[in-house]
Amino acid sequence: MQNTSHPAAGPPVAALVLAAGGGRRLGGRPKALIRYEGRPLVEHAVAVVRAGGCPDVTVVLGAEAERVRSTAHLPGCRLVTNPDWAGGMGSSLQAGLAALPSGVSAVLVMLVDTPGVTPAAVARLVAAHRAGAELAAAAYGGRRGHPVLIGARHFAEAAAGATGDAGARALLTAHADEIALVECADVAIPDDLDTPADLARWSAN
């Protein structure tokens, strides 16, 4: 995977890969270990965020966490296990935010099951933050999608509102008029991978 040109340096933008899902509709296989382009999805997601300009990566694991730790090759990543992963994405976002190093100016939140997100999309969100955006989201035809970027001053509010499967939705809803929508339809695909049909479609691409 080729690196994408990165915006000017500043305080680091970290990446948070949410990879705790159990893949219930995929036969109960943890999503982190679903194979995509010859490697586990979690390895693909980490490579994407790093190539897009986020070298500091925290990965939140949940379903079969120990198996993921022993199977996936994730050198240099901060691995966090969320014991409450089955309760939804919110607790994984909370666990990941709590594990971030001090001094980062923002975090890019990447879902492990969005293999169509590219380094170019990540780089555009990082660039939007460098230009002043404290909240940013990839947009596809003008509609907000993933990934999203959260500035450090919003971390506490994001964690407080992360319940159930909502993730950062409460934060993004409360600050809808402040979100920089960064069009990425020309460089990425937002679809997630939830079902065997999704997996077959992605595998055929």
Secondary structure as a PSIPRED ss2 file (coil, helix, strand):
# PSIPRED VFORMAT (PSIPRED V4.0)

   1 M C   1.000  0.000  0.000
   2 Q C   1.000  0.000  0.000
   3 N C   1.000  0.000  0.000
   4 T C   1.000  0.000  0.000
   5 S C   1.000  0.000  0.000
   6 H C   1.000  0.000  0.000
   7 P C   1.000  0.000  0.000
   8 A C   1.000  0.000  0.000
   9 A C   1.000  0.000  0.000
  10 G C   1.000  0.000  0.000
  11 P C   1.000  0.000  0.000
  12 P C   1.000  0.000  0.000
  13 V E   0.000  0.000  1.000
  14 A E   0.000  0.000  1.000
  15 A E   0.000  0.000  1.000
  16 L E   0.000  0.000  1.000
  17 V E   0.000  0.000  1.000
  18 L E   0.000  0.000  1.000
  19 A E   0.000  0.000  1.000
  20 A C   1.000  0.000  0.000
  21 G C   1.000  0.000  0.000
  22 G C   1.000  0.000  0.000
  23 G C   1.000  0.000  0.000
  24 R H   0.000  1.000  0.000
  25 R H   0.000  1.000  0.000
  26 L H   0.000  1.000  0.000
  27 G C   1.000  0.000  0.000
  28 G C   1.000  0.000  0.000
  29 R C   1.000  0.000  0.000
  30 P C   1.000  0.000  0.000
  31 K H   0.000  1.000  0.000
  32 A H   0.000  1.000  0.000
  33 L H   0.000  1.000  0.000
  34 I C   1.000  0.000  0.000
  35 R E   0.000  0.000  1.000
  36 Y E   0.000  0.000  1.000
  37 E C   1.000  0.000  0.000
  38 G C   1.000  0.000  0.000
  39 R E   0.000  0.000  1.000
  40 P E   0.000  0.000  1.000
  41 L H   0.000  1.000  0.000
  42 V H   0.000  1.000  0.000
  43 E H   0.000  1.000  0.000
  44 H H   0.000  1.000  0.000
  45 A H   0.000  1.000  0.000
  46 V H   0.000  1.000  0.000
  47 A H   0.000  1.000  0.000
  48 V H   0.000  1.000  0.000
  49 V H   0.000  1.000  0.000
  50 R H   0.000  1.000  0.000
  51 A H   0.000  1.000  0.000
  52 G C   1.000  0.000  0.000
  53 G C   1.000  0.000  0.000
  54 C C   1.000  0.000  0.000
  55 P C   1.000  0.000  0.000
  56 D C   1.000  0.000  0.000
  57 V E   0.000  0.000  1.000
  58 T E   0.000  0.000  1.000
  59 V E   0.000  0.000  1.000
  60 V E   0.000  0.000  1.000
  61 L E   0.000  0.000  1.000
  62 G C   1.000  0.000  0.000
  63 A C   1.000  0.000  0.000
  64 E C   1.000  0.000  0.000
  65 A H   0.000  1.000  0.000
  66 E H   0.000  1.000  0.000
  67 R H   0.000  1.000  0.000
  68 V H   0.000  1.000  0.000
  69 R H   0.000  1.000  0.000
  70 S H   0.000  1.000  0.000
  71 T H   0.000  1.000  0.000
  72 A C   1.000  0.000  0.000
  73 H C   1.000  0.000  0.000
  74 L C   1.000  0.000  0.000
  75 P C   1.000  0.000  0.000
  76 G C   1.000  0.000  0.000
  77 C C   1.000  0.000  0.000
  78 R E   0.000  0.000  1.000
  79 L E   0.000  0.000  1.000
  80 V E   0.000  0.000  1.000
  81 T E   0.000  0.000  1.000
  82 N C   1.000  0.000  0.000
  83 P C   1.000  0.000  0.000
  84 D C   1.000  0.000  0.000
  85 W H   0.000  1.000  0.000
  86 A H   0.000  1.000  0.000
  87 G H   0.000  1.000  0.000
  88 G C   1.000  0.000  0.000
  89 M H   0.000  1.000  0.000
  90 G H   0.000  1.000  0.000
  91 S H   0.000  1.000  0.000
  92 S H   0.000  1.000  0.000
  93 L H   0.000  1.000  0.000
  94 Q H   0.000  1.000  0.000
  95 A H   0.000  1.000  0.000
  96 G H   0.000  1.000  0.000
  97 L H   0.000  1.000  0.000
  98 A H   0.000  1.000  0.000
  99 A H   0.000  1.000  0.000
 100 L C   1.000  0.000  0.000
 101 P C   1.000  0.000  0.000
 102 S C   1.000  0.000  0.000
 103 G C   1.000  0.000  0.000
 104 V C   1.000  0.000  0.000
 105 S C   1.000  0.000  0.000
 106 A E   0.000  0.000  1.000
 107 V E   0.000  0.000  1.000
 108 L E   0.000  0.000  1.000
 109 V E   0.000  0.000  1.000
 110 M E   0.000  0.000  1.000
 111 L E   0.000  0.000  1.000
 112 V C   1.000  0.000  0.000
 113 D C   1.000  0.000  0.000
 114 T C   1.000  0.000  0.000
 115 P C   1.000  0.000  0.000
 116 G C   1.000  0.000  0.000
 117 V C   1.000  0.000  0.000
 118 T C   1.000  0.000  0.000
 119 P H   0.000  1.000  0.000
 120 A H   0.000  1.000  0.000
 121 A H   0.000  1.000  0.000
 122 V H   0.000  1.000  0.000
 123 A H   0.000  1.000  0.000
 124 R H   0.000  1.000  0.000
 125 L H   0.000  1.000  0.000
 126 V H   0.000  1.000  0.000
 127 A H   0.000  1.000  0.000
 128 A H   0.000  1.000  0.000
 129 H H   0.000  1.000  0.000
 130 R H   0.000  1.000  0.000
 131 A C   1.000  0.000  0.000
 132 G C   1.000  0.000  0.000
 133 A C   1.000  0.000  0.000
 134 E C   1.000  0.000  0.000
 135 L E   0.000  0.000  1.000
 136 A E   0.000  0.000  1.000
 137 A E   0.000  0.000  1.000
 138 A E   0.000  0.000  1.000
 139 A E   0.000  0.000  1.000
 140 Y E   0.000  0.000  1.000
 141 G C   1.000  0.000  0.000
 142 G C   1.000  0.000  0.000
 143 R E   0.000  0.000  1.000
 144 R E   0.000  0.000  1.000
 145 G E   0.000  0.000  1.000
 146 H E   0.000  0.000  1.000
 147 P E   0.000  0.000  1.000
 148 V E   0.000  0.000  1.000
 149 L E   0.000  0.000  1.000
 150 I E   0.000  0.000  1.000
 151 G E   0.000  0.000  1.000
 152 A H   0.000  1.000  0.000
 153 R H   0.000  1.000  0.000
 154 H H   0.000  1.000  0.000
 155 F H   0.000  1.000  0.000
 156 A H   0.000  1.000  0.000
 157 E H   0.000  1.000  0.000
 158 A H   0.000  1.000  0.000
 159 A H   0.000  1.000  0.000
 160 A H   0.000  1.000  0.000
 161 G C   1.000  0.000  0.000
 162 A C   1.000  0.000  0.000
 163 T C   1.000  0.000  0.000
 164 G C   1.000  0.000  0.000
 165 D C   1.000  0.000  0.000
 166 A C   1.000  0.000  0.000
 167 G C   1.000  0.000  0.000
 168 A C   1.000  0.000  0.000
 169 R H   0.000  1.000  0.000
 170 A H   0.000  1.000  0.000
 171 L H   0.000  1.000  0.000
 172 L H   0.000  1.000  0.000
 173 T H   0.000  1.000  0.000
 174 A H   0.000  1.000  0.000
 175 H C   1.000  0.000  0.000
 176 A H   0.000  1.000  0.000
 177 D H   0.000  1.000  0.000
 178 E H   0.000  1.000  0.000
 179 I C   1.000  0.000  0.000
 180 A E   0.000  0.000  1.000
 181 L E   0.000  0.000  1.000
 182 V E   0.000  0.000  1.000
 183 E E   0.000  0.000  1.000
 184 C C   1.000  0.000  0.000
 185 A C   1.000  0.000  0.000
 186 D C   1.000  0.000  0.000
 187 V C   1.000  0.000  0.000
 188 A C   1.000  0.000  0.000
 189 I C   1.000  0.000  0.000
 190 P C   1.000  0.000  0.000
 191 D C   1.000  0.000  0.000
 192 D C   1.000  0.000  0.000
 193 L C   1.000  0.000  0.000
 194 D C   1.000  0.000  0.000
 195 T C   1.000  0.000  0.000
 196 P H   0.000  1.000  0.000
 197 A H   0.000  1.000  0.000
 198 D H   0.000  1.000  0.000
 199 L H   0.000  1.000  0.000
 200 A H   0.000  1.000  0.000
 201 R H   0.000  1.000  0.000
 202 W H   0.000  1.000  0.000
 203 S H   0.000  1.000  0.000
 204 A H   0.000  1.000  0.000
 205 N C   1.000  0.000  0.000
